[in-house]
Amino acid sequence: MTFLAFLLIAAMIATVIALVRGVILFLQNETHRVKAGEDEQGPTLASVKSNKMMQMRIVFQALAILIVVLILALAGRTG
């Protein structure tokens, strides 16, 4: 059970890191576009990276939810 708690904490930390990195990349990209006066239609490298980080956030969140479900199932079985 302690191992699962450790995995849950790691998944939550990874979620927060992916969220913060994704938002920072998004803000940097938008700031650059505004300063440069660009009106590009296609995705830039920074926007692709931001999108990838947000996808990783979803994966980490799903992993955290699965770990919580597993912890609750094991706690219900022993209680």
Distance bins in CASP14 RR format, pairs under 12 A and 6 or more apart:
PFRMAT RR
TARGET T0000
AUTHOR 0000-0000-0000
RMODE 2
METHOD distances of the structure
MODEL  1
1 7 0 0 0 0 0 1 0 0 0 0 0
1 8 0 0 0 0 0 1 0 0 0 0 0
1 67 0 0 0 0 0 1 0 0 0 0 0
1 70 0 0 0 0 1 0 0 0 0 0 0
1 71 1 0 0 1 0 0 0 0 0 0 0
1 72 0 0 0 0 0 1 0 0 0 0 0
1 73 0 0 0 0 0 1 0 0 0 0 0
1 74 1 0 0 1 0 0 0 0 0 0 0
1 75 1 0 0 1 0 0 0 0 0 0 0
1 76 0 0 0 0 0 1 0 0 0 0 0
1 77 0 0 0 0 0 1 0 0 0 0 0
1 78 0 0 0 0 1 0 0 0 0 0 0
1 79 0 0 0 0 0 1 0 0 0 0 0
2 8 0 0 0 0 0 1 0 0 0 0 0
2 9 0 0 0 0 0 1 0 0 0 0 0
2 71 0 0 0 0 0 1 0 0 0 0 0
2 74 0 0 0 0 0 1 0 0 0 0 0
3 9 0 0 0 0 0 1 0 0 0 0 0
3 10 0 0 0 0 0 1 0 0 0 0 0
3 67 0 0 0 0 0 1 0 0 0 0 0
3 70 0 0 0 0 0 1 0 0 0 0 0
3 71 0 0 0 0 0 1 0 0 0 0 0
3 74 0 0 0 0 0 1 0 0 0 0 0
4 10 0 0 0 0 0 1 0 0 0 0 0
4 11 0 0 0 0 0 1 0 0 0 0 0
4 63 0 0 0 0 0 1 0 0 0 0 0
4 64 0 0 0 0 0 1 0 0 0 0 0
4 66 0 0 0 0 0 1 0 0 0 0 0
4 67 1 0 1 0 0 0 0 0 0 0 0
4 68 0 0 0 0 1 0 0 0 0 0 0
4 69 0 0 0 0 0 1 0 0 0 0 0
4 70 1 0 0 1 0 0 0 0 0 0 0
4 71 1 0 1 0 0 0 0 0 0 0 0
4 72 0 0 0 0 0 1 0 0 0 0 0
4 73 0 0 0 0 0 1 0 0 0 0 0
4 74 1 0 0 1 0 0 0 0 0 0 0
4 75 0 0 0 0 1 0 0 0 0 0 0
5 11 0 0 0 0 0 1 0 0 0 0 0
5 12 0 0 0 0 0 1 0 0 0 0 0
5 64 0 0 0 0 0 1 0 0 0 0 0
5 67 0 0 0 0 1 0 0 0 0 0 0
5 68 0 0 0 0 0 1 0 0 0 0 0
5 70 0 0 0 0 0 1 0 0 0 0 0
5 71 1 0 0 1 0 0 0 0 0 0 0
5 74 0 0 0 0 0 1 0 0 0 0 0
5 75 0 0 0 0 0 1 0 0 0 0 0
6 12 0 0 0 0 0 1 0 0 0 0 0
6 13 0 0 0 0 0 1 0 0 0 0 0
6 67 0 0 0 0 1 0 0 0 0 0 0
6 71 0 0 0 0 0 1 0 0 0 0 0
7 13 0 0 0 0 0 1 0 0 0 0 0
7 14 0 0 0 0 0 1 0 0 0 0 0
7 60 0 0 0 0 0 1 0 0 0 0 0
7 63 0 0 0 0 1 0 0 0 0 0 0
7 64 0 0 0 0 1 0 0 0 0 0 0
7 66 0 0 0 0 1 0 0 0 0 0 0
7 67 1 0 1 0 0 0 0 0 0 0 0
7 68 0 0 0 0 0 1 0 0 0 0 0
7 70 0 0 0 0 1 0 0 0 0 0 0
7 71 0 0 0 0 1 0 0 0 0 0 0
8 14 0 0 0 0 0 1 0 0 0 0 0
8 15 0 0 0 0 0 1 0 0 0 0 0
8 60 0 0 0 0 0 1 0 0 0 0 0
8 61 0 0 0 0 0 1 0 0 0 0 0
8 63 0 0 0 0 1 0 0 0 0 0 0
8 64 1 0 0 1 0 0 0 0 0 0 0
8 65 0 0 0 0 1 0 0 0 0 0 0
8 66 0 0 0 0 1 0 0 0 0 0 0
8 67 1 0 1 0 0 0 0 0 0 0 0
8 68 1 0 0 1 0 0 0 0 0 0 0
8 69 0 0 0 0 0 1 0 0 0 0 0
8 70 0 0 0 0 1 0 0 0 0 0 0
8 71 1 0 0 1 0 0 0 0 0 0 0
8 72 0 0 0 0 0 1 0 0 0 0 0
9 15 0 0 0 0 0 1 0 0 0 0 0
9 16 0 0 0 0 0 1 0 0 0 0 0
9 60 0 0 0 0 0 1 0 0 0 0 0
9 63 0 0 0 0 0 1 0 0 0 0 0
9 64 0 0 0 0 1 0 0 0 0 0 0
9 67 0 0 0 0 1 0 0 0 0 0 0
9 68 0 0 0 0 0 1 0 0 0 0 0
9 71 0 0 0 0 0 1 0 0 0 0 0
10 16 0 0 0 0 0 1 0 0 0 0 0
10 17 0 0 0 0 0 1 0 0 0 0 0
10 60 0 0 0 0 1 0 0 0 0 0 0
10 63 0 0 0 0 1 0 0 0 0 0 0
10 64 0 0 0 0 1 0 0 0 0 0 0
10 67 0 0 0 0 1 0 0 0 0 0 0
11 17 0 0 0 0 0 1 0 0 0 0 0
11 18 0 0 0 0 0 1 0 0 0 0 0
11 56 0 0 0 0 0 1 0 0 0 0 0
11 57 0 0 0 0 0 1 0 0 0 0 0
11 58 0 0 0 0 0 1 0 0 0 0 0
11 59 0 0 0 0 1 0 0 0 0 0 0
11 60 1 0 1 0 0 0 0 0 0 0 0
11 61 1 0 0 1 0 0 0 0 0 0 0
11 62 0 0 0 0 1 0 0 0 0 0 0
11 63 1 0 1 0 0 0 0 0 0 0 0
11 64 1 1 0 0 0 0 0 0 0 0 0
11 65 0 0 0 0 1 0 0 0 0 0 0
11 66 0 0 0 0 1 0 0 0 0 0 0
11 67 1 0 0 1 0 0 0 0 0 0 0
11 68 0 0 0 0 1 0 0 0 0 0 0
11 70 0 0 0 0 0 1 0 0 0 0 0
11 71 0 0 0 0 0 1 0 0 0 0 0
12 18 0 0 0 0 0 1 0 0 0 0 0
12 19 0 0 0 0 0 1 0 0 0 0 0
12 57 0 0 0 0 0 1 0 0 0 0 0
12 60 1 0 0 1 0 0 0 0 0 0 0
12 61 0 0 0 0 1 0 0 0 0 0 0
12 63 0 0 0 0 1 0 0 0 0 0 0
12 64 1 0 1 0 0 0 0 0 0 0 0
12 65 0 0 0 0 0 1 0 0 0 0 0
12 67 0 0 0 0 1 0 0 0 0 0 0
12 68 0 0 0 0 1 0 0 0 0 0 0
13 19 0 0 0 0 0 1 0 0 0 0 0
13 20 0 0 0 0 0 1 0 0 0 0 0
13 57 0 0 0 0 0 1 0 0 0 0 0
13 60 0 0 0 0 1 0 0 0 0 0 0
13 63 0 0 0 0 0 1 0 0 0 0 0
13 64 0 0 0 0 1 0 0 0 0 0 0
14 20 0 0 0 0 0 1 0 0 0 0 0
14 21 0 0 0 0 0 1 0 0 0 0 0
14 53 0 0 0 0 0 1 0 0 0 0 0
14 56 1 0 0 1 0 0 0 0 0 0 0
14 57 0 0 0 0 1 0 0 0 0 0 0
14 58 0 0 0 0 0 1 0 0 0 0 0
14 59 0 0 0 0 1 0 0 0 0 0 0
14 60 1 0 1 0 0 0 0 0 0 0 0
14 61 0 0 0 0 1 0 0 0 0 0 0
14 62 0 0 0 0 0 1 0 0 0 0 0
14 63 0 0 0 0 1 0 0 0 0 0 0
14 64 0 0 0 0 1 0 0 0 0 0 0
14 67 0 0 0 0 0 1 0 0 0 0 0
15 21 0 0 0 0 0 1 0 0 0 0 0
15 22 0 0 0 0 0 1 0 0 0 0 0
15 53 0 0 0 0 0 1 0 0 0 0 0
15 54 0 0 0 0 0 1 0 0 0 0 0
15 56 0 0 0 0 1 0 0 0 0 0 0
15 57 1 0 1 0 0 0 0 0 0 0 0
15 58 0 0 0 0 1 0 0 0 0 0 0
15 59 0 0 0 0 1 0 0 0 0 0 0
15 60 1 0 1 0 0 0 0 0 0 0 0
15 61 1 0 1 0 0 0 0 0 0 0 0
15 62 0 0 0 0 1 0 0 0 0 0 0
15 63 0 0 0 0 1 0 0 0 0 0 0
15 64 1 0 0 1 0 0 0 0 0 0 0
15 65 0 0 0 0 0 1 0 0 0 0 0
15 67 0 0 0 0 0 1 0 0 0 0 0
16 22 0 0 0 0 0 1 0 0 0 0 0
16 23 0 0 0 0 0 1 0 0 0 0 0
16 53 0 0 0 0 0 1 0 0 0 0 0
16 56 0 0 0 0 0 1 0 0 0 0 0
16 57 0 0 0 0 1 0 0 0 0 0 0
16 60 0 0 0 0 1 0 0 0 0 0 0
16 61 0 0 0 0 0 1 0 0 0 0 0
16 64 0 0 0 0 0 1 0 0 0 0 0
17 23 0 0 0 0 0 1 0 0 0 0 0
17 24 0 0 0 0 0 1 0 0 0 0 0
17 53 0 0 0 0 1 0 0 0 0 0 0
17 56 0 0 0 0 1 0 0 0 0 0 0
17 57 0 0 0 0 1 0 0 0 0 0 0
17 60 0 0 0 0 1 0 0 0 0 0 0
18 24 0 0 0 0 0 1 0 0 0 0 0
18 25 0 0 0 0 0 1 0 0 0 0 0
18 49 0 0 0 0 0 1 0 0 0 0 0
18 50 0 0 0 0 0 1 0 0 0 0 0
18 51 0 0 0 0 0 1 0 0 0 0 0
18 52 0 0 0 0 1 0 0 0 0 0 0
18 53 1 0 1 0 0 0 0 0 0 0 0
18 54 1 0 0 1 0 0 0 0 0 0 0
18 55 0 0 0 0 1 0 0 0 0 0 0
18 56 1 0 1 0 0 0 0 0 0 0 0
18 57 1 1 0 0 0 0 0 0 0 0 0
18 58 0 0 0 0 1 0 0 0 0 0 0
18 59 0 0 0 0 1 0 0 0 0 0 0
18 60 1 0 1 0 0 0 0 0 0 0 0
18 61 0 0 0 0 1 0 0 0 0 0 0
18 63 0 0 0 0 0 1 0 0 0 0 0
18 64 0 0 0 0 0 1 0 0 0 0 0
19 25 0 0 0 0 0 1 0 0 0 0 0
19 26 0 0 0 0 0 1 0 0 0 0 0
19 50 0 0 0 0 0 1 0 0 0 0 0
19 53 1 0 0 1 0 0 0 0 0 0 0
19 54 1 0 0 1 0 0 0 0 0 0 0
19 55 0 0 0 0 0 1 0 0 0 0 0
19 56 0 0 0 0 1 0 0 0 0 0 0
19 57 1 0 1 0 0 0 0 0 0 0 0
19 58 0 0 0 0 1 0 0 0 0 0 0
19 60 0 0 0 0 1 0 0 0 0 0 0
19 61 0 0 0 0 1 0 0 0 0 0 0
20 26 0 0 0 0 0 1 0 0 0 0 0
20 27 0 0 0 0 0 1 0 0 0 0 0
20 50 0 0 0 0 0 1 0 0 0 0 0
20 53 0 0 0 0 1 0 0 0 0 0 0
20 54 0 0 0 0 0 1 0 0 0 0 0
20 56 0 0 0 0 0 1 0 0 0 0 0
20 57 0 0 0 0 1 0 0 0 0 0 0
21 27 0 0 0 0 0 1 0 0 0 0 0
21 28 0 0 0 0 0 1 0 0 0 0 0
21 46 0 0 0 0 0 1 0 0 0 0 0
21 49 0 0 0 0 1 0 0 0 0 0 0
21 50 0 0 0 0 1 0 0 0 0 0 0
21 51 0 0 0 0 0 1 0 0 0 0 0
21 52 0 0 0 0 1 0 0 0 0 0 0
21 53 1 0 1 0 0 0 0 0 0 0 0
21 54 0 0 0 0 1 0 0 0 0 0 0
21 55 0 0 0 0 0 1 0 0 0 0 0
21 56 0 0 0 0 1 0 0 0 0 0 0
21 57 0 0 0 0 1 0 0 0 0 0 0
21 60 0 0 0 0 0 1 0 0 0 0 0
22 28 0 0 0 0 1 0 0 0 0 0 0
22 29 0 0 0 0 1 0 0 0 0 0 0
22 30 0 0 0 0 0 1 0 0 0 0 0
22 46 0 0 0 0 1 0 0 0 0 0 0
22 47 0 0 0 0 0 1 0 0 0 0 0
22 48 0 0 0 0 0 1 0 0 0 0 0
22 49 1 0 0 1 0 0 0 0 0 0 0
22 50 1 0 1 0 0 0 0 0 0 0 0
22 51 0 0 0 0 1 0 0 0 0 0 0
22 52 0 0 0 0 1 0 0 0 0 0 0
22 53 1 1 0 0 0 0 0 0 0 0 0
22 54 1 0 1 0 0 0 0 0 0 0 0
22 55 0 0 0 0 1 0 0 0 0 0 0
22 56 0 0 0 0 1 0 0 0 0 0 0
22 57 1 0 0 1 0 0 0 0 0 0 0
22 58 0 0 0 0 0 1 0 0 0 0 0
23 29 0 0 0 0 0 1 0 0 0 0 0
23 30 0 0 0 0 0 1 0 0 0 0 0
23 49 0 0 0 0 0 1 0 0 0 0 0
23 50 1 0 0 1 0 0 0 0 0 0 0
23 51 0 0 0 0 0 1 0 0 0 0 0
23 53 0 0 0 0 1 0 0 0 0 0 0
23 54 0 0 0 0 1 0 0 0 0 0 0
23 57 0 0 0 0 1 0 0 0 0 0 0
24 30 0 0 0 0 0 1 0 0 0 0 0
24 31 0 0 0 0 0 1 0 0 0 0 0
24 46 0 0 0 0 0 1 0 0 0 0 0
24 49 0 0 0 0 0 1 0 0 0 0 0
24 50 0 0 0 0 1 0 0 0 0 0 0
24 53 0 0 0 0 1 0 0 0 0 0 0
24 54 0 0 0 0 0 1 0 0 0 0 0
25 31 0 0 0 0 0 1 0 0 0 0 0
25 32 0 0 0 0 0 1 0 0 0 0 0
25 44 0 0 0 0 0 1 0 0 0 0 0
25 45 0 0 0 0 1 0 0 0 0 0 0
25 46 1 0 1 0 0 0 0 0 0 0 0
25 47 1 0 0 1 0 0 0 0 0 0 0
25 48 0 0 0 0 1 0 0 0 0 0 0
25 49 1 0 1 0 0 0 0 0 0 0 0
25 50 1 1 0 0 0 0 0 0 0 0 0
25 51 0 0 0 0 1 0 0 0 0 0 0
25 52 0 0 0 0 1 0 0 0 0 0 0
25 53 1 0 0 1 0 0 0 0 0 0 0
25 54 0 0 0 0 1 0 0 0 0 0 0
25 56 0 0 0 0 0 1 0 0 0 0 0
25 57 0 0 0 0 0 1 0 0 0 0 0
26 32 0 0 0 0 0 1 0 0 0 0 0
26 33 0 0 0 0 0 1 0 0 0 0 0
26 43 0 0 0 0 0 1 0 0 0 0 0
26 44 0 0 0 0 0 1 0 0 0 0 0
26 46 1 0 0 1 0 0 0 0 0 0 0
26 47 1 0 0 1 0 0 0 0 0 0 0
26 48 0 0 0 0 0 1 0 0 0 0 0
26 49 0 0 0 0 1 0 0 0 0 0 0
26 50 1 0 1 0 0 0 0 0 0 0 0
26 51 0 0 0 0 1 0 0 0 0 0 0
26 52 0 0 0 0 0 1 0 0 0 0 0
26 53 0 0 0 0 1 0 0 0 0 0 0
26 54 0 0 0 0 1 0 0 0 0 0 0
27 33 0 0 0 0 0 1 0 0 0 0 0
27 34 0 0 0 0 0 1 0 0 0 0 0
27 46 0 0 0 0 1 0 0 0 0 0 0
27 47 0 0 0 0 0 1 0 0 0 0 0
27 50 0 0 0 0 1 0 0 0 0 0 0
28 34 0 0 0 0 0 1 0 0 0 0 0
28 35 0 0 0 0 0 1 0 0 0 0 0
28 44 0 0 0 0 0 1 0 0 0 0 0
28 45 0 0 0 0 0 1 0 0 0 0 0
28 46 1 0 0 1 0 0 0 0 0 0 0
28 47 0 0 0 0 0 1 0 0 0 0 0
28 49 0 0 0 0 1 0 0 0 0 0 0
28 50 0 0 0 0 1 0 0 0 0 0 0
28 53 0 0 0 0 0 1 0 0 0 0 0
29 35 0 0 0 0 0 1 0 0 0 0 0
29 36 0 0 0 0 0 1 0 0 0 0 0
29 38 0 0 0 0 0 1 0 0 0 0 0
29 40 0 0 0 0 0 1 0 0 0 0 0
29 42 0 0 0 0 0 1 0 0 0 0 0
29 43 0 0 0 0 1 0 0 0 0 0 0
29 44 1 0 1 0 0 0 0 0 0 0 0
29 45 0 0 0 0 1 0 0 0 0 0 0
29 46 1 1 0 0 0 0 0 0 0 0 0
29 47 1 0 1 0 0 0 0 0 0 0 0
29 48 0 0 0 0 1 0 0 0 0 0 0
29 49 0 0 0 0 1 0 0 0 0 0 0
29 50 1 0 0 1 0 0 0 0 0 0 0
29 51 0 0 0 0 0 1 0 0 0 0 0
29 53 0 0 0 0 0 1 0 0 0 0 0
30 36 0 0 0 0 0 1 0 0 0 0 0
30 37 0 0 0 0 0 1 0 0 0 0 0
30 38 0 0 0 0 0 1 0 0 0 0 0
30 40 0 0 0 0 0 1 0 0 0 0 0
30 44 0 0 0 0 0 1 0 0 0 0 0
30 46 0 0 0 0 1 0 0 0 0 0 0
30 47 0 0 0 0 1 0 0 0 0 0 0
30 50 0 0 0 0 1 0 0 0 0 0 0
31 37 0 0 0 0 0 1 0 0 0 0 0
31 38 0 0 0 0 0 1 0 0 0 0 0
31 46 0 0 0 0 0 1 0 0 0 0 0
32 38 1 0 0 1 0 0 0 0 0 0 0
32 40 0 0 0 0 0 1 0 0 0 0 0
32 44 0 0 0 0 1 0 0 0 0 0 0
32 45 0 0 0 0 0 1 0 0 0 0 0
32 46 1 0 0 1 0 0 0 0 0 0 0
32 47 0 0 0 0 0 1 0 0 0 0 0
32 50 0 0 0 0 0 1 0 0 0 0 0
33 39 0 0 0 0 1 0 0 0 0 0 0
33 40 1 0 0 1 0 0 0 0 0 0 0
33 41 0 0 0 0 0 1 0 0 0 0 0
33 42 0 0 0 0 0 1 0 0 0 0 0
33 43 0 0 0 0 0 1 0 0 0 0 0
33 44 1 0 0 1 0 0 0 0 0 0 0
33 46 0 0 0 0 1 0 0 0 0 0 0
33 47 0 0 0 0 1 0 0 0 0 0 0
36 44 0 0 0 0 0 1 0 0 0 0 0
38 44 0 0 0 0 1 0 0 0 0 0 0
38 46 0 0 0 0 0 1 0 0 0 0 0
38 47 0 0 0 0 0 1 0 0 0 0 0
40 46 0 0 0 0 0 1 0 0 0 0 0
40 47 0 0 0 0 1 0 0 0 0 0 0
41 47 0 0 0 0 0 1 0 0 0 0 0
42 48 0 0 0 0 1 0 0 0 0 0 0
43 49 0 0 0 0 1 0 0 0 0 0 0
43 50 0 0 0 0 1 0 0 0 0 0 0
43 51 1 0 0 1 0 0 0 0 0 0 0
43 52 0 0 0 0 0 1 0 0 0 0 0
44 50 0 0 0 0 1 0 0 0 0 0 0
44 51 0 0 0 0 0 1 0 0 0 0 0
45 51 0 0 0 0 0 1 0 0 0 0 0
45 52 0 0 0 0 0 1 0 0 0 0 0
46 52 0 0 0 0 0 1 0 0 0 0 0
46 53 0 0 0 0 0 1 0 0 0 0 0
47 53 0 0 0 0 0 1 0 0 0 0 0
47 54 0 0 0 0 0 1 0 0 0 0 0
48 54 0 0 0 0 0 1 0 0 0 0 0
48 55 0 0 0 0 0 1 0 0 0 0 0
49 55 0 0 0 0 0 1 0 0 0 0 0
49 56 0 0 0 0 0 1 0 0 0 0 0
50 56 0 0 0 0 0 1 0 0 0 0 0
50 57 0 0 0 0 0 1 0 0 0 0 0
51 57 0 0 0 0 0 1 0 0 0 0 0
51 58 0 0 0 0 0 1 0 0 0 0 0
52 58 0 0 0 0 0 1 0 0 0 0 0
52 59 0 0 0 0 0 1 0 0 0 0 0
53 59 0 0 0 0 0 1 0 0 0 0 0
53 60 0 0 0 0 0 1 0 0 0 0 0
54 60 0 0 0 0 0 1 0 0 0 0 0
54 61 0 0 0 0 0 1 0 0 0 0 0
55 61 0 0 0 0 0 1 0 0 0 0 0
55 62 0 0 0 0 0 1 0 0 0 0 0
56 62 0 0 0 0 0 1 0 0 0 0 0
56 63 0 0 0 0 0 1 0 0 0 0 0
57 63 0 0 0 0 0 1 0 0 0 0 0
57 64 0 0 0 0 0 1 0 0 0 0 0
58 64 0 0 0 0 0 1 0 0 0 0 0
58 65 0 0 0 0 0 1 0 0 0 0 0
59 65 0 0 0 0 0 1 0 0 0 0 0
59 66 0 0 0 0 0 1 0 0 0 0 0
60 66 0 0 0 0 0 1 0 0 0 0 0
60 67 0 0 0 0 0 1 0 0 0 0 0
61 67 0 0 0 0 0 1 0 0 0 0 0
61 68 0 0 0 0 0 1 0 0 0 0 0
62 68 0 0 0 0 0 1 0 0 0 0 0
62 69 0 0 0 0 0 1 0 0 0 0 0
63 69 0 0 0 0 0 1 0 0 0 0 0
63 70 0 0 0 0 0 1 0 0 0 0 0
64 70 0 0 0 0 0 1 0 0 0 0 0
64 71 0 0 0 0 0 1 0 0 0 0 0
65 71 0 0 0 0 0 1 0 0 0 0 0
65 72 0 0 0 0 0 1 0 0 0 0 0
66 72 0 0 0 0 0 1 0 0 0 0 0
66 73 0 0 0 0 0 1 0 0 0 0 0
67 73 0 0 0 0 0 1 0 0 0 0 0
67 74 0 0 0 0 0 1 0 0 0 0 0
68 74 0 0 0 0 0 1 0 0 0 0 0
68 75 0 0 0 0 0 1 0 0 0 0 0
69 75 0 0 0 0 0 1 0 0 0 0 0
69 76 0 0 0 0 0 1 0 0 0 0 0
70 76 0 0 0 0 0 1 0 0 0 0 0
70 77 0 0 0 0 0 1 0 0 0 0 0
71 77 0 0 0 0 0 1 0 0 0 0 0
71 78 0 0 0 0 0 1 0 0 0 0 0
72 78 0 0 0 0 0 1 0 0 0 0 0
72 79 0 0 0 0 0 1 0 0 0 0 0
73 79 0 0 0 0 0 1 0 0 0 0 0
END
